[in-house]
Amino acid sequence: MEHQTKMDNPMKLTTARQIALQLLLATLAGVVAGYSQEKISLTLEQAIATALENSKQLHASLMRVEYADAKSGEMNAQRLAQIKLTGGYTRLSEIPPAEIGPYPPLFTDPIVISPSLLNNYTLRVSLQQPLFTGFRLQSTSDMAEYSAQATSEDYKSGKSDLIYNVRSAYWNVYKAKEFKKVIDENVAQTEAHRKDVQSMYDQGIMTKNELLRVEVQLSNTRVLQLDAGNNVRLATIVLNNIIGTPLQSEVEIMSTTQPETKRYAEVNGLVEKALLNRDDIHAMEYRVKAAESGVSIARSGWFPQVYVSGNYYYSRPNQRYFPALDQFQDTWDVSVGVSLDVWNWGTTIQQTNQASAQLQEAKDELGVMRDGVTLEVTQNYLNLNEAEERVLVSEQAVSQAEENYRITNEKFTSGLALNSDVLDAEAGLLQAKWNHIQALVDHELADARLQKAIGEDIGVR
């Protein structure tokens, strides 16, 4: 997410590029300026809090966590007794009742053994409890639980990524604004120098060529000024997009860089800390455990499946009673069922092989991830040390460039230095200040990257 400016060497621009940039940036400036409405002031802490509140991606990740938790609860419920209540009504077609007789002279009328009951009412409560499933239900529950924990770690990792992206975008806006200030100062210096050269030219003590050299440098600097202004707007749009504020909002940066950083342990200790703290490592470890549960699920096909079930009936008429009576009567039953796959053409073997392969793949991915973390921490540790040195060197370079410009300008006004010397001093001062700003921001980002790499909270110091 780090927005790189186009001015790594701000003094090297061709005339054709100047014209093209002026036209393009003027157009972009007009378009973007038309959208600029709201102005907000943000510290780094506020920018991070706003992003965490507004991020749709983070919210979607949170919903995945809730889904995984609910799925885990569903899988765990399968291990428990399932109770169902069913009821029904059936209307039967008319048939003659079951009779015997008549047997005159003893029975002159038929004797009804079972009447024809046309209205049937049934109420049933059923219970089923798995007793042994070859560890399938337990492993399924464990697999869902590990997957839910992995999803939760993914959410934490995504939150860490978002915070780093906010820091990166925030400091890029800071960098763009600071460089814009430096360019504005340089334009003012060059304009003042042009007035001096113009005055000397009018007095006949400076050639036309020297005046043109100053005007060319002033034109180049103004192109850089346009470029810097555009970089401010583009960096601001990137920041607004990340924190979820309107893209046209103008952001005032309230935090400043802090060259001092906390002391870190040696790189080996940081690597060990990262392997213990990193959320993505934790997520992958849970996925390995889930894959191990997957192997147990596949192997459950080798074992018998044992269930106990029972039913309670409250029916009118109850079919177990004879003769049938038009009244509610209750009965019950309990049964134990056992099933075992005797032969399924190697299905269980193939399922076990699939699960074992997935487990090995997950272990390999975990190993690759740990190696990557080791490399990432080492690189970021070295980069931070280099960034600290660059801050010190660039700060000294600014002091030297400022002093060089002051002395050269004084010599020029006294007639002891050439016009080209002043222009070179101005260019050197601009480059020194730009390098210092870049070094300060690089230091902030290097520190943030190292904190993220070792799994520390990278909100703010």
C-alpha positions as CSV (number, residue, x, y, z in Angstrom):
1,M,0.0,0.0,0.0
2,E,3.0,2.3,0.2
3,H,2.6,5.1,-2.4
4,Q,5.9,5.8,-4.0
5,T,6.5,9.3,-5.3
6,K,7.9,9.9,-8.7
7,M,10.7,12.2,-7.6
8,D,13.5,10.0,-6.5
9,N,15.8,12.5,-8.2
10,P,13.8,15.7,-8.4
11,M,16.3,17.7,-10.5
12,K,16.4,15.4,-13.5
13,L,13.5,16.4,-15.8
14,T,13.5,16.9,-19.6
15,T,11.8,19.8,-21.2
16,A,9.3,17.5,-22.9
17,R,8.5,15.9,-19.7
18,Q,8.0,19.2,-18.1
19,I,5.4,20.2,-20.6
20,A,3.6,16.9,-20.4
21,L,3.6,17.0,-16.6
22,Q,2.3,20.5,-16.5
23,L,-0.7,19.7,-18.8
24,L,-1.5,16.4,-17.0
25,L,-1.1,17.6,-13.5
26,A,-3.0,20.8,-14.2
27,T,-5.9,18.7,-15.5
28,L,-5.7,16.3,-12.5
29,A,-5.5,19.2,-10.1
30,G,-8.7,20.7,-11.5
31,V,-10.6,17.5,-11.3
32,V,-9.5,16.5,-7.9
33,A,-9.9,20.0,-6.5
34,G,-13.5,20.0,-7.7
35,Y,-14.2,17.1,-5.3
36,S,-12.3,18.5,-2.3
37,Q,-15.0,19.4,0.3
38,E,-14.5,18.0,3.8
39,K,-11.3,18.7,5.8
40,I,-10.5,16.3,8.7
41,S,-7.7,16.3,11.1
42,L,-6.3,12.9,12.1
43,T,-3.6,11.7,14.4
44,L,-2.2,8.2,13.5
45,E,-4.2,6.7,16.4
46,Q,-7.4,8.3,15.1
47,A,-6.7,7.1,11.5
48,I,-6.2,3.5,12.8
49,A,-9.4,3.6,14.9
50,T,-11.4,5.0,11.9
51,A,-10.1,2.3,9.7
52,L,-10.9,-0.5,12.1
53,E,-14.4,0.9,12.5
54,N,-15.1,1.4,8.8
55,S,-13.3,-1.5,7.1
56,K,-15.7,-3.7,5.2
57,Q,-13.0,-6.3,4.6
58,L,-12.4,-6.6,8.4
59,H,-16.1,-6.8,9.0
60,A,-16.4,-9.6,6.4
61,S,-13.5,-11.4,8.2
62,L,-15.4,-11.1,11.5
63,M,-18.5,-12.6,9.9
64,R,-16.4,-15.6,8.7
65,V,-15.3,-16.0,12.4
66,E,-18.9,-16.0,13.5
67,Y,-19.9,-18.5,10.8
68,A,-17.0,-20.8,11.8
69,D,-18.0,-20.6,15.5
70,A,-21.6,-21.5,14.6
71,K,-20.4,-24.3,12.4
72,S,-18.3,-25.7,15.2
73,G,-21.3,-25.6,17.5
74,E,-23.3,-27.4,14.9
75,M,-20.7,-30.2,14.6
76,N,-20.5,-30.5,18.4
77,A,-24.3,-30.9,18.6
78,Q,-24.1,-34.0,16.4
79,R,-22.5,-35.9,19.3
80,L,-25.5,-35.3,21.6
81,A,-28.9,-37.0,21.7
82,Q,-31.3,-35.8,19.0
83,I,-34.9,-35.5,20.1
84,K,-37.7,-35.0,17.6
85,L,-41.4,-34.5,18.1
86,T,-43.8,-35.4,15.2
87,G,-47.5,-35.4,15.0
88,G,-50.0,-36.2,12.3
89,Y,-53.6,-36.8,11.4
90,T,-54.8,-39.3,8.8
91,R,-58.3,-39.7,7.4
92,L,-59.0,-43.2,6.1
93,S,-61.5,-44.4,3.6
94,E,-64.5,-46.3,4.9
95,I,-64.2,-50.1,5.2
96,P,-66.4,-52.6,7.0
97,P,-65.4,-53.3,10.6
98,A,-63.9,-56.7,11.5
99,E,-66.8,-58.9,12.6
100,I,-67.7,-62.5,13.3
101,G,-71.1,-64.1,13.1
102,P,-73.9,-64.2,13.2
103,Y,-74.3,-67.6,14.8
104,P,-78.0,-68.2,15.3
105,P,-79.6,-69.1,17.5
106,L,-76.7,-68.1,19.9
107,F,-75.8,-64.8,18.1
108,T,-78.4,-63.3,15.8
109,D,-76.2,-60.2,15.2
110,P,-72.6,-60.0,14.1
111,I,-70.0,-59.4,16.8
112,V,-67.6,-56.5,16.0
113,I,-64.1,-57.6,16.8
114,S,-62.3,-54.3,15.6
115,P,-64.3,-51.2,14.6
116,S,-63.4,-49.2,11.5
117,L,-61.9,-46.0,12.8
118,L,-61.6,-43.5,10.1
119,N,-59.8,-40.7,12.1
120,N,-56.2,-41.5,13.1
121,Y,-54.2,-39.2,15.3
122,T,-50.5,-39.8,16.0
123,L,-48.0,-38.1,18.4
124,R,-44.4,-39.4,18.6
125,V,-41.3,-38.4,20.5
126,S,-38.1,-39.9,19.1
127,L,-34.6,-39.9,20.6
128,Q,-31.4,-41.0,18.9
129,Q,-28.0,-41.1,20.7
130,P,-24.7,-42.2,18.9
131,L,-22.8,-44.5,21.2
132,F,-19.7,-45.2,19.1
133,T,-18.9,-43.9,15.6
134,G,-15.3,-44.9,15.3
135,F,-14.3,-41.5,16.6
136,R,-15.9,-39.8,13.6
137,L,-18.2,-37.4,15.5
138,Q,-15.5,-36.5,18.0
139,S,-13.0,-35.8,15.2
140,T,-15.6,-33.9,13.2
141,S,-16.3,-31.7,16.2
142,D,-12.5,-31.2,16.7
143,M,-12.0,-30.4,13.1
144,A,-14.7,-27.7,13.1
145,E,-13.3,-26.2,16.3
146,Y,-9.7,-26.0,14.9
147,S,-11.1,-24.4,11.7
148,A,-12.9,-21.9,13.8
149,Q,-9.8,-21.0,15.7
150,A,-7.8,-20.7,12.5
151,T,-10.5,-18.3,11.1
152,S,-10.2,-16.3,14.3
153,E,-6.4,-16.1,13.9
154,D,-7.0,-15.0,10.2
155,Y,-9.1,-12.2,11.5
156,K,-6.4,-11.0,13.9
157,S,-3.9,-11.2,11.0
158,G,-6.1,-9.2,8.8
159,K,-6.5,-6.6,11.5
160,S,-2.7,-6.4,11.8
161,D,-2.4,-6.0,8.0
162,L,-5.0,-3.2,8.0
163,I,-3.2,-1.3,10.8
164,Y,0.0,-1.6,8.9
165,N,-1.6,-0.4,5.7
166,V,-3.1,2.6,7.5
167,R,0.3,3.5,9.0
168,S,1.9,3.2,5.5
169,A,-0.7,5.4,3.9
170,Y,-0.6,7.9,6.7
171,W,3.1,8.4,6.6
172,N,3.0,8.6,2.8
173,V,0.6,11.5,3.1
174,Y,3.0,13.1,5.7
175,K,5.9,12.5,3.3
176,A,4.0,14.1,0.4
177,K,3.0,17.1,2.4
178,E,6.5,17.6,3.8
179,F,8.1,17.4,0.4
180,K,5.5,19.9,-0.9
181,K,6.7,22.3,1.8
182,V,10.3,21.8,0.8
183,I,9.4,22.4,-2.8
184,D,7.5,25.6,-1.9
185,E,10.5,26.8,0.0
186,N,12.8,26.0,-2.9
187,V,10.5,27.9,-5.3
188,A,10.6,30.9,-3.0
189,Q,14.4,30.7,-2.9
190,T,14.8,30.4,-6.6
191,E,12.4,33.3,-7.2
192,A,14.4,35.5,-4.8
193,H,17.6,34.4,-6.6
194,R,16.0,35.2,-10.0
195,K,15.3,38.7,-8.8
196,D,18.9,39.2,-7.8
197,V,20.1,37.9,-11.2
198,Q,17.5,40.0,-13.0
199,S,18.8,43.1,-11.2
200,M,22.4,42.2,-12.1
201,Y,21.3,41.7,-15.7
202,D,19.6,45.0,-15.8
203,Q,22.8,46.6,-14.5
204,G,24.8,44.8,-17.2
205,I,26.9,42.7,-14.8
206,M,25.2,39.4,-15.6
207,T,24.7,37.8,-19.0
208,K,21.4,36.8,-20.6
209,N,22.5,33.2,-20.5
210,E,22.9,33.2,-16.7
211,L,19.4,34.7,-16.3
212,L,18.0,32.0,-18.6
213,R,19.7,29.3,-16.5
214,V,17.9,30.6,-13.4
215,E,14.6,30.8,-15.2
216,V,15.0,27.2,-16.4
217,Q,15.7,26.1,-12.9
218,L,12.7,28.0,-11.6
219,S,10.5,26.4,-14.3
220,N,11.8,22.9,-13.3
221,T,11.1,23.6,-9.7
222,R,7.6,24.8,-10.4
223,V,6.9,21.5,-12.3
224,L,8.2,19.7,-9.2
225,Q,5.8,21.8,-7.2
226,L,2.9,20.7,-9.4
227,D,4.0,17.1,-9.1
228,A,4.3,17.4,-5.3
229,G,0.8,18.9,-5.0
230,N,-0.6,16.0,-7.1
231,N,1.3,13.5,-4.9
232,V,-0.4,15.0,-1.9
233,R,-3.8,14.6,-3.4
234,L,-3.1,11.0,-4.6
235,A,-1.7,9.9,-1.2
236,T,-4.6,11.5,0.6
237,I,-7.1,9.5,-1.7
238,V,-5.2,6.3,-0.9
239,L,-5.5,7.1,2.9
240,N,-9.2,7.9,2.7
241,N,-9.8,4.7,0.8
242,I,-8.1,2.6,3.4
243,I,-9.8,4.3,6.5
244,G,-13.2,4.4,4.9
245,T,-13.7,8.2,4.7
246,P,-14.9,10.1,1.6
247,L,-12.2,10.0,-1.1
248,Q,-12.5,13.8,-1.6
249,S,-11.8,14.6,2.0
250,E,-8.7,16.7,2.8
251,V,-6.7,15.2,5.6
252,E,-4.6,17.2,8.0
253,I,-1.8,15.2,9.4
254,M,-1.5,15.7,13.2
255,S,1.2,13.2,14.1
256,T,4.9,13.6,13.3
257,T,7.7,11.2,12.8
258,Q,9.8,9.9,15.7
259,P,13.3,9.0,14.7
260,E,14.0,7.4,18.0
261,T,12.8,3.8,18.2
262,K,12.7,1.2,20.9
263,R,15.6,-1.2,21.3
264,Y,15.0,-4.7,19.9
265,A,16.6,-7.9,20.9
266,E,19.0,-9.8,18.6
267,V,17.5,-11.1,15.4
268,N,17.5,-14.7,16.6
269,G,15.4,-13.8,19.6
270,L,13.0,-11.8,17.3
271,V,12.6,-14.8,15.1
272,E,11.7,-17.0,18.0
273,K,9.2,-14.4,19.2
274,A,7.7,-14.1,15.8
275,L,7.1,-17.9,15.6
276,L,5.4,-17.7,18.9
277,N,3.3,-14.6,18.3
278,R,2.4,-14.5,14.6
279,D,-1.4,-14.9,14.0
280,D,-0.9,-16.4,10.6
281,I,1.5,-19.0,12.1
282,H,-1.2,-19.8,14.7
283,A,-3.8,-20.1,12.0
284,M,-1.7,-22.6,10.0
285,E,-1.0,-24.6,13.2
286,Y,-4.7,-24.9,13.8
287,R,-5.2,-26.0,10.2
288,V,-2.6,-28.8,10.7
289,K,-4.6,-30.0,13.7
290,A,-7.8,-29.8,11.6
291,A,-6.1,-31.9,9.0
292,E,-5.1,-34.5,11.6
293,S,-8.8,-34.7,12.7
294,G,-9.6,-35.2,9.0
295,V,-7.4,-38.3,9.0
296,S,-9.3,-39.6,12.0
297,I,-12.6,-39.0,10.3
298,A,-11.5,-41.0,7.3
299,R,-10.3,-43.8,9.4
300,S,-13.7,-44.1,11.2
301,G,-15.0,-46.2,8.3
302,W,-13.0,-49.1,9.7
303,F,-15.1,-49.2,12.9
304,P,-18.7,-50.1,13.5
305,Q,-21.3,-47.4,14.0
306,V,-23.4,-47.9,17.1
307,Y,-26.6,-46.0,17.9
308,V,-29.3,-46.3,20.5
309,S,-32.8,-45.0,19.7
310,G,-36.1,-44.8,21.4
311,N,-39.7,-43.7,20.6
312,Y,-42.7,-42.8,22.6
313,Y,-46.1,-43.0,20.9
314,Y,-49.4,-41.4,21.9
315,S,-51.8,-42.4,19.2
316,R,-55.6,-42.7,18.6
317,P,-56.0,-45.5,17.8
318,N,-52.7,-47.1,18.9
319,Q,-51.9,-49.9,16.4
320,R,-50.3,-52.1,19.1
321,Y,-53.6,-52.5,20.9
322,F,-56.2,-55.0,19.7
323,P,-58.9,-54.5,19.2
324,A,-58.5,-50.9,18.1
325,L,-60.1,-48.3,20.3
326,D,-61.1,-44.8,19.4
327,Q,-59.0,-43.2,22.2
328,F,-55.5,-42.1,22.9
329,Q,-53.1,-44.8,24.2
330,D,-49.4,-44.6,24.8
331,T,-46.6,-47.1,23.9
332,W,-42.8,-47.0,23.6
333,D,-39.8,-48.8,22.1
334,V,-36.0,-48.8,22.5
335,S,-33.5,-50.3,20.0
336,V,-29.8,-50.5,19.5
337,G,-28.4,-50.5,15.9
338,V,-25.0,-51.5,14.7
339,S,-23.6,-51.1,11.2
340,L,-20.2,-51.9,9.7
341,D,-18.9,-51.5,6.2
342,V,-17.8,-55.0,5.3
343,W,-16.7,-54.2,1.8
344,N,-16.8,-50.9,0.0
345,W,-14.2,-51.4,-2.8
346,G,-11.5,-49.6,-0.9
347,T,-13.4,-46.4,-0.4
348,T,-12.2,-46.1,3.2
349,I,-8.6,-46.7,2.2
350,Q,-8.8,-44.0,-0.5
351,Q,-10.4,-41.5,1.9
352,T,-7.7,-42.1,4.4
353,N,-5.0,-41.6,1.8
354,Q,-6.6,-38.3,0.7
355,A,-6.8,-37.0,4.3
356,S,-3.2,-38.1,5.0
357,A,-2.0,-36.2,1.9
358,Q,-3.9,-33.1,3.0
359,L,-2.2,-33.4,6.4
360,Q,1.2,-33.6,4.9
361,E,0.4,-30.6,2.6
362,A,-0.7,-28.6,5.6
363,K,2.5,-29.5,7.5
364,D,4.6,-28.5,4.5
365,E,2.8,-25.1,4.2
366,L,3.5,-24.5,7.9
367,G,7.2,-25.2,7.4
368,V,7.3,-22.9,4.4
369,M,5.5,-20.2,6.4
370,R,8.0,-20.5,9.3
371,D,10.9,-20.2,6.9
372,G,9.3,-17.2,5.4
373,V,8.8,-15.6,8.8
374,T,12.5,-16.1,9.6
375,L,13.5,-14.4,6.4
376,E,11.0,-11.6,6.9
377,V,12.1,-10.8,10.4
378,T,15.7,-10.9,9.4
379,Q,15.2,-8.6,6.5
380,N,13.1,-6.1,8.4
381,Y,15.6,-6.1,11.3
382,L,18.4,-5.2,8.9
383,N,16.3,-2.6,7.1
384,L,15.4,-0.9,10.4
385,N,19.1,-0.7,11.4
386,E,19.8,0.8,7.9
387,A,16.9,3.2,8.2
388,E,18.2,4.5,11.6
389,E,21.6,5.2,10.0
390,R,20.0,6.9,7.0
391,V,18.1,9.3,9.3
392,L,21.3,10.4,11.0
393,V,23.3,10.7,7.8
394,S,20.5,12.6,6.0
395,E,20.1,15.0,9.0
396,Q,23.8,15.8,8.8
397,A,23.5,16.3,5.0
398,V,20.7,18.8,5.5
399,S,22.7,20.8,7.9
400,Q,25.7,20.8,5.6
401,A,23.5,21.7,2.5
402,E,21.9,24.6,4.4
403,E,25.3,25.9,5.4
404,N,26.6,25.5,1.9
405,Y,23.7,27.4,0.4
406,R,24.0,30.2,3.0
407,I,27.7,30.7,2.3
408,T,27.4,30.3,-1.5
409,N,24.5,32.8,-1.6
410,E,26.5,35.3,0.5
411,K,29.5,34.9,-1.8
412,F,27.3,35.4,-4.8
413,T,25.8,38.7,-3.5
414,S,29.4,39.8,-2.8
415,G,30.5,38.8,-6.3
416,L,32.7,35.9,-5.1
417,A,30.6,33.0,-6.4
418,L,29.1,32.2,-9.7
419,N,25.4,32.0,-10.5
420,S,25.8,28.3,-11.3
421,D,27.2,27.8,-7.8
422,V,24.0,29.1,-6.2
423,L,21.9,27.0,-8.5
424,D,23.9,23.9,-7.5
425,A,23.6,24.8,-3.8
426,E,19.8,25.2,-4.2
427,A,19.5,21.8,-5.9
428,G,21.8,20.2,-3.3
429,L,19.7,21.6,-0.5
430,L,16.4,20.4,-2.1
431,Q,17.8,16.9,-2.6
432,A,19.2,16.8,1.0
433,K,15.8,17.8,2.5
434,W,14.0,15.3,0.3
435,N,16.4,12.5,1.4
436,H,15.8,13.4,5.0
437,I,12.1,13.3,4.7
438,Q,12.3,10.0,2.9
439,A,14.6,8.7,5.5
440,L,12.2,9.7,8.4
441,V,9.2,8.0,6.7
442,D,11.3,4.9,5.7
443,H,12.3,4.6,9.4
444,E,8.6,4.8,10.5
445,L,7.6,2.1,8.0
446,A,10.6,-0.1,8.7
447,D,9.8,0.0,12.4
448,A,6.1,-0.9,11.6
449,R,7.1,-3.7,9.3
450,L,9.4,-5.2,12.0
451,Q,6.7,-5.0,14.6
452,K,4.2,-6.6,12.3
453,A,6.8,-9.3,11.4
454,I,7.3,-10.3,15.0
455,G,3.6,-10.3,15.8
456,E,3.5,-7.2,18.0
457,D,0.7,-4.7,18.2
458,I,1.6,-2.2,15.5
459,G,-1.2,0.3,16.4
460,V,1.0,3.2,17.7
461,R,3.9,3.6,20.1
